[in-house]
Amino acid sequence: MEIFVYAFLIILEIYFAAGLIFAVFFLFSAKRIDPIMGESKKIVRLLLFPGVVATWPFLLGKLFNSKTNE
C-alpha cells in the first residue's frame, strides 16, 4: 500500500511541476484567448496563477485552439 501512496505523490508532483511551468508561459500569452487579458495588471495575473497551475490541461487545449493569432 505504501508504494501506491509514493507513486501517487510522485505523479502529483509531476502534475504540479508541469502546471507551474505552463502557468508562467500561459499568463504572458493569455491574450491569445482573451484580448482584454493583455491589458490586465500584474496583480490580476498573480491572482490567476494558482488556478492556472491546477487546471493547466484544460487551458493548454484552449491556448492552442484559439483563433486569435499574434
C-alpha positions in Angstrom: 0.0 0.0 0.0 2.9 2.3 0.8 4.2 2.1 -2.8 0.9 3.3 -4.1 1.0 6.4 -1.9 4.5 7.2 -3.1 3.6 6.6 -6.7 0.5 8.9 -6.3 2.6 11.6 -4.7 5.2 11.4 -7.5 2.5 11.7 -10.1 1.0 14.7 -8.3 4.4 16.4 -8.1 4.9 15.9 -11.8 1.4 17.3 -12.5 2.1 20.4 -10.4 5.6 20.9 -11.8 4.2 20.9 -15.3 1.5 23.3 -14.1 4.0 25.7 -12.7 5.9 25.8 -16.0 2.8 26.1 -18.0 1.3 28.9 -15.8 4.4 31.1 -16.3 4.1 30.7 -20.1 0.3 31.0 -20.1 -0.1 34.1 -18.1 2.1 36.0 -20.5 0.4 34.6 -23.6 -3.2 34.5 -22.4 -4.2 37.5 -24.6 -4.4 34.9 -27.4 -7.5 33.6 -25.7 -8.8 36.8 -24.2 -7.6 40.1 -25.7 -8.6 42.0 -22.5 -6.1 39.9 -20.6 -3.3 41.8 -22.4 -4.4 45.0 -20.7 -4.7 43.5 -17.2 -2.4 44.4 -14.3 0.3 42.2 -12.9 -1.7 41.6 -9.7 -4.5 40.1 -11.7 -2.1 37.6 -13.3 -0.7 36.8 -9.8 -4.2 36.1 -8.6 -4.9 33.8 -11.5 -1.6 31.9 -11.1 -2.9 29.2 -8.6 -5.9 28.4 -10.8 -3.8 28.1 -13.9 -1.5 25.7 -12.1 -4.4 23.5 -11.1 -6.2 23.5 -14.4 -3.4 23.6 -16.9 -4.5 20.6 -19.1 -7.8 22.4 -19.9 -6.1 25.7 -20.6 -3.5 24.0 -22.8 -6.2 23.0 -25.2 -7.8 26.4 -25.2 -4.4 28.1 -25.8 -3.6 26.0 -28.9 -7.1 26.0 -30.3 -7.5 29.8 -30.0 -8.4 31.6 -33.2 -6.5 34.8 -32.4 -3.0 34.9 -33.9 -0.3 37.3 -32.8 
